[in-house]
Amino acid sequence: MAVLKIHGLPPSTFTRTVRLACHEKGIEYEMVDAMPNTIDPLNPFGKIPAITHDGVTLFESIAILRYLERAFPGPKLWDQWASAVADSLVNASLRYFAARAGFLPVPAEMAQKYLAKTAEVVPIFDRQLGKHRFLAGDSLTVADLYLYPLYAYFPDIAELKAIADRAPNCNRWSAEMAARPSVKATEPSFKPQIAA
Ligand SMILES: N[C@@H](CCC(=O)N[C@@H](CS)C(=O)NCC(=O)O)C(=O)O
């Protein structure tokens, strides 16, 4: 069986989520560094990540994670909380982060809305993590793999750090996640530069 290739960049949160799933499931893969909008034959929308494996080409991290779940043995990682992370935090804090990093030209009013949404939903995750070790219960799921790469950027931006500082259970979970071999193995060697 040909080795699975992940086309993306280590600092990309979606790329990291897919890499984390491979590590957690024990799937061997090769990382192919690719900037957004340079992977046209693999993803007509130009977004990273995309994967190639045994004649299959897939883009969209959720579709990729479902494929990994079907095609490989290992712990079952799929979960409804993954959609909740994607639907709430990814749509808010990732966009806020991208705006602050200068990747997205977001009007100030929209950026404030993304920040307010982040402040609204982080306490929901915090309550959940106060009841359970991981987002969906007592074992790791894809939801944790979506949340972690994004949450790991919070300390880099004062406004997001201020929200995280009020979320002790998220921080307990984040520290536990940071100690996992998969997280250590996918630590990006460079990060976007954020102006103060
Ligand atoms: N829904 C996509 C989102 C992927 C995504 O937004 N990737 C970013 C990098 S983290 C990207 O390629 N952005 C370039 C663009 O939007 O043109 C997924 O889950 O894979």
PDBQT file of the ligand as one rigid body, heavy atoms in Angstrom, charges set to zero:
ROOT
HETATM    1  N1  LIG A 201     -12.644  23.692   5.315  1.00  0.00    +0.000 N 
HETATM    2  C1  LIG A 201     -11.248  23.485   5.039  1.00  0.00    +0.000 C 
HETATM    3  C2  LIG A 201     -10.486  24.697   5.516  1.00  0.00    +0.000 C 
HETATM    4  C3  LIG A 201      -9.023  24.640   5.127  1.00  0.00    +0.000 C 
HETATM    5  C4  LIG A 201      -8.392  26.017   5.227  1.00  0.00    +0.000 C 
HETATM    6  O1  LIG A 201      -9.070  27.059   5.393  1.00  0.00    +0.000 OA
HETATM    7  N2  LIG A 201      -7.069  26.028   5.073  1.00  0.00    +0.000 N 
HETATM    8  C5  LIG A 201      -6.371  27.285   5.079  1.00  0.00    +0.000 C 
HETATM    9  C6  LIG A 201      -5.014  27.152   5.729  1.00  0.00    +0.000 C 
HETATM   10  S1  LIG A 201      -5.190  26.769   7.472  1.00  0.00    +0.000 SA
HETATM   11  C7  LIG A 201      -6.167  27.714   3.630  1.00  0.00    +0.000 C 
HETATM   12  O2  LIG A 201      -5.763  26.941   2.810  1.00  0.00    +0.000 OA
HETATM   13  N3  LIG A 201      -6.480  28.977   3.340  1.00  0.00    +0.000 N 
HETATM   14  C8  LIG A 201      -6.265  29.548   2.040  1.00  0.00    +0.000 C 
HETATM   15  C9  LIG A 201      -7.514  30.196   1.470  1.00  0.00    +0.000 C 
HETATM   16  O3  LIG A 201      -8.541  30.249   2.165  1.00  0.00    +0.000 OA
HETATM   17  O4  LIG A 201      -7.420  30.646   0.327  1.00  0.00    +0.000 OA
HETATM   18  C10 LIG A 201     -10.769  22.208   5.741  1.00  0.00    +0.000 C 
HETATM   19  O5  LIG A 201     -11.381  21.833   6.757  1.00  0.00    +0.000 OA
HETATM   20  O6  LIG A 201      -9.828  21.564   5.245  1.00  0.00    +0.000 OA
ENDROOT
TORSDOF 0
